[in-house]
Amino acid sequence: MVKKLYLPLMSMALIALASCSKMGALSSEYFSTTPQVLEAVGGQVPVTINGKFPEKYFKKKAIVEVTPVLKYDGGELTSTPADFQGEKVEGNNQTIAYKLGGDYQMKANFPYSDPLAKSELYLRFKAHKGKKVYDIPDVKIADGVIATSQLVYNTVNSSDPSNSTNSFDSLPSSENDPFQKKITSAKEANIKFMIQKAELRASELKSQQLKDLNTTAKDANKTGKNLENVEVSAYASPDGGVKLNDKLAKQRESNTDSYIKKQLNSTKVKGLAVDSKYTAQDWDGFKDLVSNSNIQDKDLVLRVLSMYQDPAQREKEIRNLSTVFSKLADEILPELRRSRLTLNYNELSKKFAIIDSIFKVNPSSLTNDELLYTGDFLAIQKNDSRANEYYDKAIELYPNDYRAYNNKAAVEYAQGNVSDAKALLQKAVSLNSSAAEVNNNLGLIALKEGDLASAESYLGKATGAPTSAVALGNLYLAKGQYDRAESTFGDVKTNSAALAQILNKDYSKAKTTLSGIATPDAYTDYLTAILGARTGNSSLAVESLKSAIQKDPSLAKRAAKDLEFTSLASNADFQNLIK
């Protein structure tokens, strides 16, 4: 009885296998990809796959799962699979006819990492018929990955500044350096007003702050200062309504403007520009004061600010916080009824040798600007580690000035001490959250860490930093926005500008940019080699790659697996370089 049952069961299994065996290996000719060779874009490897199941292949009761797989040495990555079904299967998947076959399209995306530079894209098939599963051999459909876009990170992520000086504009070594130094000095004074008043009070005009500002302007020539301008910023506190506060802040601006012009004339300071503006409701100042206060439930107030953007609604909601509003009215709002005067000037510093000699004997006798000036001179002009001695002394003597923290951060960043640089910048931004150069530098740190969202947020507040466009260009490169990156860089002659042009296939402009870089480094040569390979100039590619490897031997290993140089695979000189 057992034998009689066994034979029919075995026959049925063979029939089932035979019926599915027709869904065997698929040829690569049934598949194409866009792009033909995979390429990293914005830290991802996107690909569109066009496939075809041939005629009389897809069984009517079968379901086939298709999974894109990117295989590399030591592992593989899979993307989202797609299911297809035969004509007699009830379901919501794309149906493939048995007699005619069928075309299909699917998209895949893989997060880029360095091992993927030498990889292959496969499709993996798994056929289901009833409860049985049958594997179909994987089919290779593309090579990958061209990783030229990732060159933007080579310098940003380098821990050895000796191998990356000035590459992709990330270090403090040239005028195109995104890390900015701000050594312009300023003297500030505040004039406070009574609630809903714009008259200047005699008690305020006798303040020590205002006396110091007037003295600085009067004695500028005697003390070696070059005056630039006076900025007047008048404000009204957020309470009281927009219409009232607009009129009030405007009148405060006018009164303060008239006062400072009269004072300058009386002290014989003539021709100095006075730039005035007003802010009807100083919500930013309100937020900063609340954040730094010890008011109970301040988090509740800050939450209201984040929830409501309409000024009237904000004021209404804050007034509803009866337990908090009295404190705000007593401690915060009076500080916002003010005009801020800022006298901007450049101080004519002593020569480096004189400052340095004083520093060794009595550093506390030096001004903050003299300490910063000399630290910058040592860091930028001489690449001297003693710069940090000056920055440290400036931090010790003038702990509330953000500039020394910012400038020391640039030195730490250049030396590969990124965590130390970040800590210094966080201190700097806590002292001045609107400092363009600090936000610019924090944006670079975020970009280095691959945190593009934070980088974009910081760089959005870096407007005014002299080379913020350079940092923004790098951000757009990292995001894969090559058109925008090229436009942002403009005519700047840097490696990153050339990279944007190459990725945007603007080869003529890239050639001009690379040849115009003042201090070409290994990556300048490597990019020139890529340009040569892309434009069919093998001699330029080989010679440039040779120069790049001489400057940075690690690039030989990169070139060996770089698909940009596929056309040079049979070139003997190229093979000798990458051995």
C-alpha positions in Angstrom: 0.0 0.0 0.0 2.9 2.3 0.9 4.7 1.6 -2.4 1.5 2.2 -4.4 1.1 5.7 -2.7 4.7 6.6 -3.0 5.1 6.3 -6.7 2.1 8.5 -7.6 3.4 11.2 -5.2 6.8 11.1 -6.6 5.4 11.4 -10.2 3.3 14.4 -9.1 6.4 16.2 -7.7 8.4 15.6 -10.9 5.5 17.0 -12.9 5.3 20.1 -10.7 9.1 20.7 -11.0 8.9 20.2 -14.7 6.1 22.7 -15.0 8.1 25.4 -13.1 11.4 24.5 -14.6 10.4 26.5 -17.7 10.8 29.6 -15.5 14.5 29.1 -15.5 17.4 31.4 -15.9 16.8 34.8 -17.5 19.2 36.4 -19.9 20.7 39.9 -19.2 19.4 41.0 -22.6 16.0 41.3 -21.1 17.1 44.1 -18.8 18.5 47.7 -19.0 19.2 50.4 -16.4 19.2 54.1 -16.2 22.0 55.1 -15.7 23.8 52.3 -17.5 26.6 52.4 -14.9 25.3 53.1 -11.4 26.4 56.5 -9.9 26.3 57.9 -6.4 24.1 61.0 -6.1 23.6 62.9 -2.8 24.9 59.9 -0.8 22.5 57.5 -2.5 22.8 55.1 -5.5 19.5 55.5 -7.4 18.7 53.4 -10.5 15.6 52.8 -12.7 15.4 49.2 -14.0 13.5 48.2 -17.1 12.8 44.5 -17.4 10.9 42.0 -19.5 9.5 38.5 -18.9 9.7 36.8 -22.3 6.9 35.0 -24.2 5.7 31.7 -22.8 7.8 32.2 -19.6 5.6 33.3 -16.9 3.4 30.5 -15.6 -0.3 31.4 -15.2 -0.5 30.4 -11.5 2.9 31.7 -10.5 3.9 34.8 -8.4 7.5 36.0 -8.9 9.2 38.3 -6.4 12.0 40.5 -8.0 14.6 42.1 -5.7 17.4 44.4 -6.8 20.6 43.4 -5.1 23.9 45.3 -5.2 26.7 42.9 -4.6 30.2 44.0 -3.5 33.3 42.4 -2.0 32.2 41.1 1.4 28.5 41.7 1.3 25.4 42.8 -0.5 22.6 45.4 -0.2 19.0 44.8 -1.2 16.4 47.3 -2.3 12.6 47.1 -2.1 11.3 44.0 -4.0 8.3 44.0 -6.4 5.8 41.1 -7.0 4.4 40.0 -10.4 1.6 37.5 -10.9 0.4 35.1 -13.6 -2.9 35.4 -15.4 -4.8 33.0 -13.1 -3.6 34.6 -9.8 -6.0 36.8 -8.0 -4.2 39.8 -6.5 -3.1 43.4 -7.0 0.3 42.9 -8.5 1.2 43.6 -12.1 -0.1 40.7 -14.2 2.3 39.1 -16.8 0.7 37.2 -19.7 1.9 33.7 -20.5 1.8 33.9 -24.3 2.9 37.5 -24.7 5.2 38.0 -21.7 5.3 41.6 -20.3 7.5 44.6 -19.6 7.9 46.2 -16.2 9.8 49.0 -14.6 11.0 49.3 -11.0 13.1 51.8 -9.1 15.8 51.0 -6.6 18.0 53.0 -4.2 20.9 52.0 -2.1 22.8 54.1 0.6 26.3 54.7 -0.7 29.4 53.5 1.2 33.0 53.1 -0.1 32.9 49.3 -0.7 30.2 49.9 -3.3 32.7 51.7 -5.6 33.4 48.2 -7.1 30.1 46.4 -7.2 27.5 44.8 -9.5 23.8 45.1 -9.7 21.8 41.9 -9.9 18.1 41.0 -9.9 17.1 38.2 -7.6 14.0 36.1 -8.5 11.9 33.9 -6.3 8.9 32.1 -7.9 5.9 31.0 -5.9 3.4 28.5 -7.1 0.9 27.5 -4.4 2.9 26.7 -1.3 6.1 25.9 -3.2 9.0 28.3 -3.7 11.5 28.0 -6.6 14.6 30.0 -6.9 15.6 31.4 -10.3 19.3 32.3 -10.8 20.3 35.9 -10.2 20.9 38.0 -13.3 23.6 40.7 -13.4 22.2 43.8 -15.1 24.7 46.6 -14.4 28.1 47.6 -13.0 28.6 50.2 -10.2 29.3 52.6 -8.7 30.8 55.8 -10.1 31.5 57.7 -6.9 33.0 60.9 -8.1 30.3 63.0 -6.3 31.7 61.6 -3.0 35.0 63.4 -3.6 33.3 66.3 -1.8 33.7 64.4 1.4 37.4 63.4 0.9 38.7 66.6 2.4 35.8 67.3 4.7 36.2 63.9 6.3 40.0 63.7 6.3 41.7 63.5 9.7 45.1 64.3 8.3 45.3 67.9 7.2 48.7 67.3 5.7 47.0 65.3 3.0 44.2 67.7 2.4 45.4 71.2 2.7 43.0 73.6 1.0 41.3 70.7 -0.8 37.6 71.4 -1.4 38.0 74.7 0.5 37.6 73.2 4.0 40.7 74.4 5.8 41.8 77.9 6.9 44.6 78.4 4.4 43.3 80.8 1.7 40.9 83.7 1.1 38.4 81.1 -0.3 38.4 79.3 3.1 34.9 78.8 4.5 36.2 79.3 8.0 36.0 83.0 8.6 37.9 85.2 11.0 36.2 88.4 12.2 38.6 90.9 13.8 36.5 94.1 13.2 35.8 95.8 16.5 32.7 97.4 17.8 31.5 99.5 20.7 27.9 99.1 21.8 25.5 101.1 23.9 21.8 100.8 24.7 19.3 103.6 25.2 16.2 102.3 27.0 12.7 103.9 26.8 9.7 104.0 29.0 6.7 101.9 27.9 4.9 103.4 24.9 7.4 106.3 24.9 10.0 107.4 22.3 11.6 110.4 24.2 15.2 110.1 25.1 15.6 110.5 28.8 18.5 112.4 30.4 19.3 109.6 32.7 19.8 107.2 29.7 22.0 109.7 27.9 24.3 109.9 30.9 24.9 106.1 31.0 28.5 104.9 31.1 27.9 102.8 27.9 27.0 105.9 26.0 29.9 107.9 27.4 32.3 105.1 26.4 30.9 105.0 22.8 31.2 108.8 22.5 34.8 108.8 23.8 35.8 106.0 21.5 34.5 108.0 18.5 36.1 111.2 19.7 39.5 109.7 20.4 39.6 107.4 17.4 42.6 109.1 15.8 44.6 109.3 19.0 44.1 105.6 19.8 44.7 104.3 16.3 41.2 103.4 15.3 39.6 103.6 11.9 35.9 104.4 12.2 33.6 102.6 9.8 30.1 103.6 10.7 27.4 103.8 13.4 24.5 101.4 13.3 21.2 102.4 15.0 18.7 99.6 15.7 15.5 100.7 17.4 13.0 98.3 18.8 9.6 98.0 20.5 8.7 95.1 22.8 6.2 92.6 21.4 3.3 93.7 23.6 1.0 96.5 22.4 0.0 95.5 18.9 1.8 95.8 15.6 0.3 99.2 14.5 1.3 100.9 17.7 4.7 99.3 17.9 5.5 100.1 14.3 4.9 103.8 15.0 6.7 103.7 18.3 9.8 101.9 17.0 10.0 104.2 14.0 10.0 107.3 16.3 12.6 105.8 18.6 14.8 105.3 15.5 14.4 108.8 14.4 15.1 110.3 17.8 18.2 108.1 18.3 19.4 108.9 14.8 19.2 112.6 15.4 20.9 112.3 18.8 23.9 110.4 17.6 24.4 112.6 14.6 24.4 115.7 16.9 26.9 114.0 19.2 29.3 113.1 16.4 29.2 116.7 15.2 29.8 118.1 18.6 32.9 115.8 19.0 34.2 116.9 15.6 33.6 113.4 14.1 32.3 114.3 10.7 31.4 112.3 7.6 30.8 109.1 9.6 27.8 107.2 8.1 24.9 106.5 10.5 22.8 103.5 9.3 19.4 103.3 11.0 16.6 100.8 11.1 13.8 99.8 13.4 12.0 96.6 14.3 8.3 97.0 15.3 8.1 93.9 17.5 11.3 92.3 18.8 10.3 88.7 19.0 13.9 87.5 18.4 15.1 89.6 21.3 12.2 88.4 23.4 13.0 84.8 22.7 16.7 85.2 23.5 16.0 86.9 26.8 13.5 84.3 27.8 15.8 81.5 26.9 18.6 82.9 29.0 16.3 83.8 32.0 15.5 81.9 35.1 11.7 82.6 34.8 9.6 79.7 35.9 7.7 78.0 33.0 9.9 79.7 30.4 9.7 76.5 28.3 6.0 77.1 28.1 6.5 80.6 26.7 9.1 79.3 24.2 6.6 76.6 23.1 4.0 79.3 22.4 6.5 81.1 20.2 7.2 78.0 18.2 3.5 77.1 17.9 2.2 80.5 16.7 3.8 82.8 14.0 1.1 85.5 13.9 2.2 88.3 16.2 -1.3 89.1 17.6 -1.9 85.4 18.4 1.5 85.1 20.1 0.8 88.1 22.3 -2.7 86.8 23.1 -1.5 83.4 24.1 1.4 84.7 26.2 -1.0 87.1 28.0 -3.2 84.1 28.8 -0.3 82.7 30.8 -1.2 84.8 33.8 1.3 83.2 36.2 4.2 84.0 33.8 3.1 87.3 32.2 3.7 89.4 35.2 7.3 88.2 35.4 7.7 88.9 31.7 6.3 92.4 32.1 8.7 93.1 34.9 11.9 91.5 33.8 11.9 90.9 30.0 9.7 93.4 28.2 11.5 96.6 29.6 14.8 95.4 28.2 13.3 95.3 24.7 12.2 98.9 24.7 15.4 100.2 23.4 17.7 101.6 20.7 21.0 99.9 20.2 24.0 101.9 19.0 27.0 100.1 17.5 30.1 102.0 16.6 32.1 99.8 14.1 35.8 100.4 13.7 39.1 98.7 12.8 41.9 99.1 15.3 45.4 99.8 13.9 47.3 97.1 15.6 50.9 97.0 16.7 53.2 95.0 14.5 53.5 91.3 15.1 57.0 91.4 16.6 56.0 94.1 19.1 52.8 92.3 20.1 54.6 89.0 20.5 57.3 90.5 22.7 54.5 92.0 24.9 52.7 88.8 25.0 55.6 86.9 26.5 55.9 89.4 29.3 52.5 90.9 30.0 49.7 89.4 27.8 47.0 91.0 29.9 48.1 94.4 28.7 47.1 93.5 25.1 43.6 94.3 23.8 41.3 91.5 22.7 41.7 92.6 19.0 45.5 92.5 19.3 45.3 88.9 20.7 42.9 87.9 17.9 44.9 89.6 15.2 48.1 87.9 16.2 46.5 84.5 16.6 45.1 84.9 13.1 48.4 85.9 11.7 50.2 82.9 13.3 47.4 80.5 12.1 47.0 81.7 8.6 50.3 83.2 7.5 52.7 81.1 9.5 50.8 77.9 10.2 52.2 78.2 13.7 50.6 76.2 16.5 51.3 79.1 18.9 48.1 80.7 17.5 46.2 78.8 20.1 48.2 80.4 22.9 46.8 83.8 21.8 43.3 82.5 21.4 43.4 80.8 24.8 44.6 84.1 26.4 41.8 86.0 24.6 39.2 83.4 25.9 40.7 83.8 29.4 40.7 87.6 29.4 37.5 88.2 27.3 35.3 85.1 27.9 32.2 86.7 26.5 33.6 87.4 23.0 32.7 84.7 20.6 35.5 85.4 18.1 38.3 83.7 19.9 36.3 80.5 20.3 35.4 80.7 16.6 39.0 81.3 15.4 40.5 78.6 17.6 37.9 76.2 16.2 39.3 76.9 12.8 42.8 75.8 14.0 41.4 72.7 15.7 39.5 71.8 12.5 42.6 72.2 10.4 44.5 69.8 12.7 41.7 67.2 12.4 40.4 67.8 15.9 36.8 68.0 14.7 35.1 67.3 18.1 37.2 70.0 19.8 36.3 72.5 17.0 32.6 71.7 17.3 32.7 72.3 21.1 34.4 75.6 20.6 31.8 76.6 17.9 28.9 75.6 20.2 30.3 78.0 22.8 30.7 80.7 20.2 27.1 80.4 19.0 25.9 80.5 22.6 27.5 83.9 22.9 26.3 85.2 19.5 23.7 83.0 17.8 23.5 85.3 14.8 27.3 85.4 14.0 27.4 84.5 10.3 30.9 83.1 10.4 30.1 80.8 13.4 27.0 79.5 11.7 29.0 79.0 8.5 31.6 77.0 10.4 29.0 74.9 12.2 27.5 74.2 8.8 30.8 72.8 7.6 31.1 70.6 10.7 27.6 69.2 10.1 28.5 68.7 6.5 31.6 66.8 7.5 29.5 64.6 9.8 27.0 63.9 6.9 24.2 65.7 8.7 22.9 67.6 5.7 19.8 68.9 7.4 21.7 70.6 10.2 24.3 71.9 7.6 21.5 73.5 5.6 20.0 75.0 8.8 23.3 76.6 9.9 24.3 77.8 6.4 20.9 79.4 6.1 22.0 81.7 8.9 25.5 82.3 7.5 24.5 85.1 5.0 27.1 87.8 5.3 30.1 85.5 5.9 32.5 86.5 3.1 32.7 83.0 1.6 29.4 81.4 2.6 28.8 80.7 -1.1 31.8 78.2 -1.0 30.2 76.3 1.9 26.8 76.4 0.3 28.3 75.0 -2.9 29.7 72.1 -1.0 26.3 71.5 0.6 24.6 71.4 -2.8 27.3 69.0 -4.1 26.6 66.7 -1.1 22.9 66.8 -1.9 23.4 66.0 -5.5 22.2 69.4 -6.7 24.9 69.9 -9.3 23.3 72.8 -11.3 22.7 74.7 -8.1 26.2 74.0 -6.8 27.8 75.2 -10.1 25.7 78.4 -10.0 26.6 79.1 -6.4 30.3 78.7 -6.9 30.2 81.1 -9.9 33.7 81.8 -11.2 35.5 80.7 -8.0 38.6 78.6 -9.0 38.5 75.8 -6.5 38.5 72.0 -6.5 34.8 71.9 -5.4 33.8 74.3 -8.1 35.5 72.1 -10.7 33.8 69.0 -9.2 30.4 70.6 -9.6 31.2 71.4 -13.2 32.4 67.9 -14.0 29.3 66.3 -12.4 27.2 68.8 -14.3 29.0 67.8 -17.5 30.3 71.3 -18.1 33.7 70.0 -19.1 35.0 73.2 -20.8 34.4 75.3 -17.7 35.8 72.6 -15.5 39.1 72.6 -17.5 39.3 76.4 -17.1 38.6 76.2 -13.4 41.2 73.4 -12.7 43.9 75.3 -14.7 43.2 78.4 -12.7 43.5 77.0 -9.2 46.3 79.0 -7.4 47.7 76.1 -5.4 46.8 72.8 -7.1 46.9 69.7 -4.8 46.5 66.0 -5.3 42.7 66.3 -5.8 43.2 69.0 -8.4 45.2 66.5 -10.4 42.8 63.7 -9.7 39.8 65.7 -11.0 41.9 66.7 -14.0 42.5 62.9 -14.6 38.7 62.3 -14.4 38.1 65.2 -16.8 40.7 63.6 -19.2 39.0 60.2 -19.0 35.5 61.6 -19.6 36.6 63.7 -22.6 38.6 60.9 -24.2 42.0 62.5 -23.5 43.9 59.4 -22.2 47.3 61.2 -22.0 45.9 64.0 -19.9 44.2 61.4 -17.7 47.3 59.3 -17.1 49.7 62.3 -16.6 47.3 64.0 -14.2 46.7 60.7 -12.3 50.5 60.2 -12.0 50.9 63.6 -10.5 48.0 63.0 -8.1 49.5 59.7 -6.9 52.9 61.3 -6.4 51.3 63.9 -4.1 49.0 61.4 -2.3 49.9 57.7 -2.8 46.5 56.6 -1.4 44.8 57.8 -4.6 46.4 54.8 -6.5 44.1 52.5 -4.5 41.1 54.7 -5.3 41.9 54.9 -9.0 42.2 51.1 -9.2 38.5 50.7 -8.5 37.3 54.0 -9.9 34.9 53.3 -12.8 35.8 56.8 -14.2 38.9 55.1 -15.6 37.3 52.1 -17.2 38.4 53.3 -20.7 42.0 53.1 -19.4 41.8 49.4 -18.4 44.1 48.3 -21.2 46.5 51.2 -20.9 49.9 50.0 -19.7 50.9 53.3 -18.1 47.6 53.4 -16.1 48.1 49.8 -15.0 51.6 50.6 -13.7 50.3 53.6 -11.8 47.6 51.6 -9.8 49.8 48.6 -8.9 
